[in-house]
Amino acid sequence: MKKNTFFAVFLIPVIFISCAKQLPKSDSPLELEGLSYKKSLPLTYAKQLQIDEYHSDIGTEQRSFNQPVEMTSESSAKSENDQKSSIYIVTISGTDRYILLPKDCPVPKNLPSEVTVIRTPVTNAYLCASSAMALWNRLGSLDSIKFSAIQKKDWYVPEATRAMGEGKILYAGKYNAPDFELLLKENCSLAIESTMIYHTPQIKEKLESLGISVFVDKSSYEENPLGRMEWIKLYGLICKKQEQAEDFFQKQVARIETNTASQKIPTKSVSFFYITSNGMVVIRGSEDYIVKMIEMAGGEYAFKNTRKSSSPSVTIPMEQFYAQCASSDILIYNSSIDNTLHSKADLLSKSPLFADFKAVQNDEIWMTGKYLYQATDRIGDMILDLRAIITGQTEQMSFLERVE
């Protein structure tokens, strides 16, 4: 089987999804002077996003966008683009608000202070949210990212590794210790943070005081795995590549639907876990997005009734894991967290109890690769890999690797 190290974004939600505030459907569009609300963009799976489209009441020549005007053919194309230029208000988790403004568009008068201004298309961004890199790469927009909070050796997105090797993306320090001098010198315009930034609020405040807009990616709050991938639509707006984002997302969804709805399969029990250095077992909570992917693929998660927790993971003793998972049809070892598993012997060395597991006896042991947490753009491939091991059609795999 072809090995693929592409496996490392999906699993890092910092705050368990059950704790995320759902955006109220009844929220009214923000009223802003000089802007007219047009519509809310449709989102199929993402529940932490609301994107409202506005048009400016005053164009670049101080006229209404809907007012006809005579012009030369030479200026026609530019004027048409000006008229169709949209402004977006983005609300995340019902609390955080951002305004996406074209670079030449003035900031609306009396804009509430809590609304962060992001100029589009973004240039010289500082990327701290590792799960976003794959989406920017899918949009062909790595040239908009100038700085990384992750070092070259820790990227599993090949294009990002290459860009850092060529000096096109610079390491600018971790999210909690950025190189402010470098960011200022190279004209950083936007810091794309994960929710980890909330642990160091002084860093967020410092960035903002330097004139660097801060955007917090909360895609990890999405309950549905496809909701995480749907954030590419937001990044498409930020990069001015909305059509590419829509096209990519729709093709991924169609591919998943085609391959999971065309065949009825017997239900199989799946356990997803890893073993800590002290012999404890770390499983996923029953509402985690990895569990949702298993269910979308047609499997049944062995710990589907796990208690809700403030963390996406739950740690249990080996004896409890044995009692509930010894009869599981499939074991999936999370090697993106613990990369010590290379063979069945390695698994047995972690606990002799594994010898009695049904999946071990039937050689149905699988493991993830290191790319899992950084593969937001390939959630569809992960679901189809899960579908493949459940159906036994494992000739071509993208993420999961059988443990021999």
N, C-alpha and C positions, 0 to 999 in steps of 0.2 A: 504494500500500500504506500502511496505517496505520503511522505511526511510533510507536514506544513506547520511551521512555527507561527503562522498567522492565528494567534488566538489570545489576545490579552486585554480587551476593553470592557467586556460586558459586566464584570462583577464588582465594581467598586462603589456602589451607592454609599455615600457617607452617612446619610440619614435614611432610616427605613421608610419605605414608601407610604406605609400606613400613617406616618406622622406628617406627611406633606399636606398642606392645605389645598383643597380642591378649589379651582377658580369658579365662583358662582356663575351659572349660566345667565343670570338676570342682570349681570353687570352692565351698566349703561356706558356707551362710549364717552371718552373724556371730551369735554367741550373746551376748545382752544380758539383763541382769537386769531382770525385770519385763516382758519382751516375749516373745511367742510367734510364731515364724516361721509364716507362713501359706502363701505361695507366691512363686515368682518370676514376674514379669509377662512375658508372651511378647513378644518383639521379633523382627520378621521380617528386617530388613536391618541394623539397627544392631548392630555387633559390639563397639563400645567401651563399651557400657552393660550393666550388670546392675542390675535393680531388684527388690529383695526386699521383699515386703509383710509387715508384722508387725501384731499386735494387742496392745494393752496388757493385761496380766493384771489390772490394777486400773483400774476406771473412775473417773469423776469423783466417785462416791459410795462409793469403796473397795469395789467388788464386781467379781466376774468378769464379763467381757463376755458370757459364755454363761449366766450365772446369771439365771433368771427372777425378776422382782420386781414386786410390785403397785405401781401408780402411778395418779395421776389422769389423765384424758384431756388435761388442760391441759399436763401435763408430758411426755406420751407422746412427742410429736414430738421434743422436745429430747433426751430420753433415748435414743430410737432412733438419733438422729444420733450421740450420744456413743458408743453401743455399736458403731456401724459405722465410727467414725472410725479411719482406718488410719495407720500410721506406716511410712515407707519408708526402707530403707537403699539408697543409690545408690553403686555402685562404677563408676568410670570408668577405662578402660585398665588394669584390674587393679590399680591402685595407689591412686587417690584415692577416699576414702570420705566420704559425706555422709549425714546423717540428716535427713529431712523431718518435722518435728514440728509438729502443730497448736499454735497460740499458747498455749492453756491447758494443754498437756500438759507435765508435768515432764520434765526431762532424765533419761534412765535412769542409775541408779547405776553407777559404774565404767565409764562410757563411755570407750573408748580416746581418748587425747588427739589422735590423728591424724584422728578423725572430726569433720568440721565440721558444726555445727548450723545448719540453715536452718529458720526459722519460716514456716509456711504458713497462709493464703495470704500471699505476700510483699507488703510495702508499701515504698514509698520506695527502690526499687532503683536502683543506679548501673550503667548498661549500657555496657560497654566492648567487648563482642563484637558487632560490627556484624551478623554473620550471624544473630544471635538475634532482632533487632528484628522482622523479618517474621513470625516464629513467634509472638511475643507479640502482635503486631497481629492475626494470624489468630484468636487466642484471645480477642480483645476485651479484652486486659489491659494496654493502654498506661497505664491509670490506676495500675498498680502500679509503673511506671517513673517515677521523679522526677528522675533525673539521667542525662545522656548524656556520654560521652567524645568524641563526635563533634559537630561544630558543625552548626547548622541547614543551612548551604549544602552540606554534604557528605552529607546524607541523601537517598536516592532512594526511601524509603518515604514516600509522600505524607502518611500519617497522622502519622508521626513529625515530619515538617517542620512540619505544621500545629500539632501539640502544642507544639513548641518556640516557634513563632511566637506562640502564645497564652500562653506562660509556664507551661504545665502540665508540661513537661519542661525542666529547667534544664541549661545547659552547666556541667559541673563539672570541666573540665580533662581533658587527655589521660590515657590509662591510666598513663603514666609520670610524670605531674605533676598528680595530682588536687588539687582544692581541698578539703583536709581540713577546713578550718574550715566551709565550706558544707555538706559532708556531715554533719558533726556537728550543726550548727545545725538542719538539716532532718531529723534523725533517720534517716539512711540505715541500712538494715538489712542490705543485701546488695550486694556488688559482683560483677557477672557479667563475668568477664574472658575474653579470648582467651588463647591460649598465648603471646602476646607478653609477658604478665606475668612469664614465667620469665626474661626478659632484665633485669628490674628486681625481683629478689626482695625488696629492701628496701621496696618499695612495698606488696607483699602483706603483709609482716610488719607494716608500720605500720598498714594498714587493720585487720588482725586485732587489733593492740594497742589500737585504739580501739573495739573491740567490734563491728566490721563484718565479718560473715561473707564469705568470698571463695570464689566458685565459678568454676572454670576450665572453660570450654566447649571440649571437644576434638572437636566434631563434624567438624572439618577432618581428623581422622584416619580418618574412615570411608571405606573403599574404594568402597563402593557409594553412588552419589548419593542413592538413596532412603534409605539409612542416615542421611544428614545430615538429611533431612526428617523422619525418624522421631523425631528428638530432640524434636519437638513433644510427644510423649507424656510426656517428662520435664518439660517446661515446663508441660504440662497439670497434672501433679501439684503442681508448685510453686505454680501459680496456682489450684489447686482446680477445675480445669476438665478433668478426665480424659475425660469423655464427649465433649466438644467436640473434644478432641485426637484421640481414636480415630476419631471420625466423619470429621473432615477428612482424616486420613491414609488411611483405607480408601477413601474416595471418589477421592482422587488416584491411588492405586495401581490401582484398578479402571479408571479413565479411561485410564491409560497402557496397561494390559494389553489393554483393548478396542481401542484404536487402533493398537497395534503388532502384535497377533497375528492380526488379521483379514485381512491381505493379505500375500502373498509378494511380495517386490520384488527386483530385481537389485541385487547389491552394488555400491556406489559408494565410491570412495576419497575421504576427507575430510582436509584439512589445516587445522589450527587454529594460528594464529600471530600475531605482530606484529613489526614492525621497529624496532630501537633507533635512537637518534640517530646511532650510528656505523656503521649499516648491517648489524649482526648480526641474526639471526633468532631469536626466542624461541618455542620450541614447548613443548608439554606432554609430560611424561614418559609412557611407555606405560602406567603404572598409575594415572595421575591420574584424578580423577572425571569431568573433562570428556571424557576418552577413553572412559570407561565409558558416558557418556551417548550418545556417538556410536555406540558398538557396540549399545546398547540400542535405538537408533533404526533400526538396520539398516545402518549405515555401517561402513566399514573405515578405521581411522585410519592415515594414511600412515606414521607413525613408530611402529608398534606394537611394534617391537623395540628401542626406545630403552633405553639402559642405565639402571639404577636410580640414583637420585641422592638426596642429602639435601634437595633442593629439588623442588617440583612442576614446575618449569620447567627447560628445557635450552636453552642458547644455542649456536647453530651458525653458521658462515659462510654467506653467501648462496649460494655455489657448491654447498655440500652440500645446502642446501634445494632448489636448482634441480634437482640430480641426482635427488633422491628424490621431489620433489613436482610437477615440471613436467607430469606425466601425471595428476595428481589431478583427479577429476571436479568437486570442490567445494573452494573456498577460503573459509575463515572467518577474518576479521580481528578480532583481539581489541581492539576500540575502548574497552573498559573500562579498559585499561591505557594505550594510546596512541590518543588521540582525534583524530589528525591526518588520518585517512582519511575523505574525504567523497565521493570519486568515483573512477572507474577511473583518471583522470589522476593523482590523488594516489598511487595504488598504483604506477603506472608511473614516477612521479618518484622513488620510493624505490629502484628498480632497473630498468634497461631490460630485464633478463632476464625480467621478468614478461610481456612481450609474447609470449613463446614458450609460456607456460603454457596448457595445454588449457582449464582453467576460465576463464581470462581471455578466451580466444578464443570460448568458448561463453557468456559472460556469466553464469557461475555463481560470482560473487564476492558474498560476504555479510559482514556485520559485526555485531558485538554492540552493545548499548547500554551506558550507564553503570550500569545497575541490576544487572548480572550478579552482583556480589559480595554484594549485599544481598537477593537474591531466593530465599532458602532455601525459602520456602513455594511457589515456583513452578517448582521443578525439573521437575515434570511438564510444564509449558508449554514449557520449554526442550527436553525430549526430543521433544515432539510437533512443535515447530518444526523440529528436526533431521530428524525423520521426513518432514515436509512437503517440505523441500528435496531430500531423497533421492528421494522419490516424484514430485516435480515438482508437487505439489498445494499451491501457495503462496498461495492466495487470501486466507487469513486467517492472519496471523502475530502472535505476541505479543512475541517478543524479537529475532529476526534480521531484518535489513533488507538488501535487495538493494542492491549498490553499482552505480550506473548509470554 
